[in-house]
Amino acid sequence: MAKQSDTKMEDIIALTKRRGFIYQGSEIYGGLAGAWDYGPLGVALKNNIKRLWWKRFVDNREDMYGVDAALLMKDLVWIASGHVAGFHDPLVDDLKTGKRYRADHLLEESGVSVNGVSIEEMSEIIKEKGIKSPEGNPLGSVKRFNMLFPVKIGATEDGSIAYLRGETAQGMFVNYKNIIDSFHPKLPFGMAQIGKAFRNEIAPRDFIFRTREFEQMEIEYFINPKDWEKYFEEFRKETHEFIKEVGITESGVHELEVSDTDRAFYSKRTIDFEFDFPFGKKELYGLAYRTDFDLKSHSSKSGVSLDYLDDESHEKFVPHVIEPSFGVDRTVMAVLASAYREDEMNGEKRVYMSFKPAVAPVKVAVFPLLKNKPDLVKKAREIFAPLKKALGAVMFDDNGNVGKRYRRQDEIGTPFCITVDFDSLEGKGVTVRSRDTGEQVRILDNELLSYLETKLSE
């Protein structure tokens, strides 16, 4: 029977490198902490997740407008949003080695809750409890560390300062007026974006969970404040539907109602969707009612009115915002953890990724039974070509014997493997093997595409 509950992080990391999902960034130079490169299968998995998200939250709706804002943004944007003054993590130094750590992480690992604890209080707790660094050395006072990445723009030494965006949200808020002027939408309406964000994490860790460069799928949904609870609940339900759609284990997802002391000052209500990762329960997604803080801040700082005029009531006001926020990399991590399986098949230990077909990087693999038989290879290519054209994510595989190919495709997470054998040359169809069960059925050539399309849509 396939096991999932005791999945180890190191097993997933090893598989993702071995099979071309994810590599360490700058690996041949010793690697760069907090940076990961997606290989061919990782890119396919990530793109499938992003396509499903965009289809659900943008293409299937009439009230959503997609944007792709610049990675570089003026410093005034981040001053207005509060990031320059308040986008901090608690930093603490190992007084002996000089290594730097997140103070809240060290406290949590020592069994101390950091909910509602200020940076000043963290220093006192570390001192009182004698908490040491991971190397066992004394720690200094906790300091505020700003996570924005500043960038000099221009050809001169004293060029102006901009920032790599710390979140995708502000790119939507500063384009709110452009959408109003270009499309004249009626409330409620949303802006959606998938893109990179950058945070100078003190201690990136847990594989692709906490990194310095990451990708977000976010919506800023503009509403009349009297309706906020209605739309908050709608997006809460839609988030659970998306979780189900991409194949994240639903029983491993938990809603955390963020308390007043831990919630961002501009938020009236926030829910964190936490997931049971192999390294512990951590935040996967967030849903926040950001009120009108961002639009009012940008209006004040820029001097540009961001009011909305209701054509029916003739009321003028600054819209409030519901923000569903999804991390792409954390989704990939949760999908990998949910899909990883170990079992026995034909008396041998097997590892396979039980991806839903909708996210699987490869949907179908086609094999000739023997690679040294030209007739079988030719027939396999004839089977492969129309499937590749129709389904896209189809792989031709003739490396090693059939058993090794099955194991390789199982680790990749390919739902179906097709073997072309000597009976195939006599018009008796091909063998189609299911990844999860290992069961094989014989399907005629002219029925193959229809059979696979039906199975892949289940």
N, C-alpha and C positions, 0 to 999 in steps of 0.2 A: 504493500500500500504506500502511495506517495506521501512523504512527510514534508511539512512546511514549517511547523511551529519552532523547530530547533535550528532554523537556518542561521548560519554564521556569516558575519560580514566578510571575513577573509575568503570564504568560498565564492561569494558573489563577485568580489573584486577580482579574484583569480580567473573566474569564468569570463568576465567582461573583457579582460585583457587578452586571454587566450583566443577568444572567438571574435575579436575585433569590434567590440562595443565601445570601450572607453580606455584611453591611455593616459598616463601621467604627462602633464604638460612639460615641454622642454626636457624630455626624459634623457636623451643622450648627453645632456649637460648636467645631469644629476637631479633634474626635476625642479619645478617651481611650486612651492607650497600654495595651495588654494587655486591651482589652475589645472584643468583637465581637458584633454582633447577627445572629441568623439570620433571614433572610427566609422567605417562604412555601415555596420549594423546599428551602431549607436545613433548615427544620423538618421537612419531610416526609422528607428523606434521613436526618436524624438519628433521627427516630422509627422509621423502618424498621430502621435498624441496632440500635436499642435493643430493638425487638420481637423481632428474630431472636436477639439475645443472651439475652433473658429466656426465650424459648421453649426455646432449647437448654439453658441452665444452670439454669432454674427449673421451668418448666411441664412439661418432658419428664422430670423426675426426681421421685423420691419423698422424697429426703433433703435438700431445700433449702427454706428458709423466707425469704420476702421481707420486708424491712423498709424503712421510710422514716424515718430518724432526723432530728432537728431540725438546722438549719444552725447555730444558736447552741448552744454547749455550755459548761458550767461550766469555770472556769479549772483546777479540780482534775483534770479529765479530761486536760488537756494537760500538766499538771505530772506526772501519773502516767505518761503515755505517753512522756515525755522530750522533747516538742516545745518546751516553754518554755525548757528548758536547752540543747537541742541541735539545734533545727530551724533551722540556719543555712546561709547561702550566703556565699562569700567576696566582700566588697565592697572596691572600690578607687576612690579619687577622682582625677579629673583635677585636678592642683594649680593649673592656670591657669583652667579654666572652671568647676570645681566639679561637673561632670557625674560621675555614678556608673556604674560598670560591674561586671560579674561578672569577677573576676580570673581564674577558671578558663577563661572564654570567651576572654579576651585571650591567655592563654598558649597555648591550643589553636590559635587563629588565627595564632600566631607559630611554630607547629610544635613546641610543647613539650607532652609528655604529662603529664597531671595525675593519672594513676592512682597512688593511694597517697600523693599529695603533701599535706602538711599546710598549713594557712593560713600558719603561720610560714615554712615553706619557700617558699611562693609569693612572699612579700615578698622573700626573698633572691634568687630566680630573676629576678624583675622587675628588681631592682637590678643583678645581675650581667650580665644580657643586655641591659640598657638598653631594655627594652620600654616603648613609649610608648602613650598613649591613641590612639584612632582619629583624633584631630585632630593627633597628633604631639607632644603635650605630656607632660611628666614626670608620673609617677604616685606617689601616696603609699603608705603601708603598707597591707597587706591587713587588713581587719577582719571580724569576724563580724557578720552581719546576720540577725536573726530574721525569718522570713517570715510568722509568724502575724499575722492581723488582729485586734487587740483591739477590744472594743466595750464601752461603758459601758451598764449596765442600771440602770434606775430613774430617778426624777424629780429626784434631787438631783445637785448638781455632783460629789460624791464617790461616785457610785453604784458598785456592785460591778462588777468586770471579768469579762466573758465573752469568748469568742473565736468568730469565724466558723471553722467547722471547716477544718482544713488538709488533711484527707483524710476519706474516708467510712468508713474502717476502724474508727475509734474509736467511731462510732455503733453499730456492730455489737457490738463487745466489751462496751460498757456495757449492751447489751440481751441479752447471752448468758444471764444468769440468768432474765430474763423468758421467753425461749423455752423454757428448761428447765422452768420452773414451769408454763407454759401448755400446752405440747405434749408434754412428757416424751419427747423424741426419744432414740433410741439412737445411739451412735457407730457409724460416722462420720455427721455431718450438717453442713450448711452454712447460713450466713446470706448472703443476697444483697441488694444494694442498688444502685440507680442514682440518682445525685444530684450536686449541685454541691459543689465544694470551692473554697477560696480561699487563694491564696498571694501575698504581697506581693513579687512578682518584682522584682529589681533592674533587670533589662533584658529585659522581654518582647520576643519577636521571632519571626520566621519565621511570620508570619500567625497561624493558630489553633493552632500547635504549642506555643508557650510563652506562656501568658496568666496574668492574675491571678485570673480567674474561669473555672473549667472544670468539666467533668462527668466523673464516673467510673462505671464499671460494675465492681463488686468483689464478691468472695466471700471470706468467712472460713470455711474448711472445718475443722471440729474433729475431731481424730482421736486414736487411741491412738498414742503416739510410736513404738511398734514397727512401725507400718504406714506411716510417713511416705513412704518411697521409692516404695511402690506407688501412693499417691494423687498424689504429685508427678508421677509419670510419666503417670498418667491425665489430669491437667489439662494437662500439656505437649502431649499428643496432641489433646485437645479444643480447645486454643488454635489449633493448626494447622488444625483442621477449621473453626473459626469464621472464621479468616482466609480460607480458601477460599470459605466460604459468602457472605461479604459482597463478594467480588470483589477483594480485595487481591492484587496480583501476587505469587504464591508465590515466584518466583525472586528477588524483591527483599527477602525476609524472611530474616534470619540470627539464629541463636541465639548469644548471648554468655554464656558461663559467667563470672559475676562473681567476681573473685578475692577472697581473704580480706581483702586490704587495702582493697578498694573496697566490700565488702558491708556492709550495716548490721550493727551489733554484735549485734543480736538474731537475725539470720538465720544458719541453718546451711548453706543453699544458696539461691542466687538465679540465675535465668536471665533475661536481658533479651532480648526479641524485638525486634531492630532492623530498621528498614526503610530502603530506599534512597529517601529523599525527594529532591525536586529540589534541596534545599539541603544534601544530604549524608546519610550513614548515621546515624540517630538512633533512640533508644529509642521503640518503639511500645507494647509491653506488658511486664509483669513477672510473674514467677512466683517466689514466695518461700516458704521453709519458715521461718516466724517463731517456731518452737518454742513455749514457753509464756510468753514474755516479757510479752505484753500482759495476759493474764488474771491472771498473778501480780502484775503491777504494780498493776492496778486493785483486786485483792483486798487487797493490802497498804495502799494509800492509802485505800480506802473502809472497810476493816474488815469487808467482806462476803465470806463464803466463796464462791469460784467453782469449788469442787471438783466433779467428776463422779463419781457412784457407779454402777459397773457392776453391774447387777442379777444377772448370771450369775456373775461371779467375785467379787462383793462388794468389789472393789478400788476405792479412792477415790483419785483423782488429778486434777491440773489438765490438761485436754486440750491437745495441741499443735495448731498451725494451719498449714494450707497456704493461701496467699493468691494466687489469680490476679487480677491487676489490669489493667483495660482502660480506656484513656482514650477517652471518646466523641469529643471534638474531634480527637484524633490519629487515630482511626479514620476520621472524616470526611475528614481531610486525606489519609490514605493511600488511601482509596477514590477521592477526586477525582484524585489523582496517578496512580493505576492506571487510571482510566477515560478520562483525557484522550487524545484522538487527533486527528491531523491527516492528511488524505488529499486526493485529488482525486476529484470525482464530476462527470460531464458536463462535463469541462474546467475546472471551477472548484475552487479550494481550499475545503476543508470542514473545520470543527472540529466534533467531536462527542464526547459523553461516553458511553463504552461501559459504562454501568452494568449490572450483573446485574439482571434484572427484579425480583428480591426486594427490592432497595434503591432502584430507580428512583423518584424522586419522583412522576413521572407515568408510568403504564403504557401508556396509549393516548390518542391525540388524534383527534378527529373533525372533519372539515372538510366544508363544502359547497363544491363546485367554484367557484361564484361566489356572493358574498354578496349581490348585487343581484337574485338570482332567488328569489322567495319560495317557490316549490315545492321548490327544492333545499335552502333553509334549513330548511323545514318537515320534509322527509325526513331531513335530517341530525340535527335535533332528535329525531326519532322513533328514529333509530339510537342516538343519544347517551344518551337517558334510561335504557333498561334496562341499558346497559353501565355507566353511572355507578352505578346501584343495585347491580349485581352485583360490580363490580370496585373501586369507590370512587375510585381515583386516575385518573380519566378527565377530559380537558380538551376543551372545545369551543373551536375556534379558527377564526375567519373574518377575521382581521386580515391584510391584504395578499394578494398572490397566492399560489398554491399552492407555488411554489418557495420563497418567503420563509418560508412556514409550515414547510416541511420543514426548512429551515436552522435556524429557531428551535427546533423540536422536537428536532433533532439536538443542538444545544448544551445543551438541557435534559436530554437523555439519554433521551427517550421511545422505548421499544423499537418501537412500532408506530403508524403513522398510517393513518387510514381516510378515504378521500375518497368523498363521495357525488356522483355525476355524473348526467348525463341518462339513462344506461342504468339507473341505480339506480331511476329513476322508473318504468321499465318492468319491474321485478321481476327484473333481471339481477344483483342483488347490488351489492357495493361493492368498491373497490380497497383492499387492505391492503398497505402498504409497510413493509419491514423497515429499521430504522435502520442496522444495521451494513453491509448489502450493497446497500441501495437497491432490491432486487428487489421487484416488485409481483405480487400474485396476486388473482384475483377470487373472492370468497367470497359465497355467498348469505346473505340476511338471517338465515334461521333456523338457519344453521350458524355464524354469526359468533362468538357467545359461546363455544361449545364449542371453536372453532378457537383463539381468543385464550387461553382458559384453558389449553389444551394447550401453546401456544407460550410463555406466560409462566411455566410450571412447568418448562420445560426447563433 
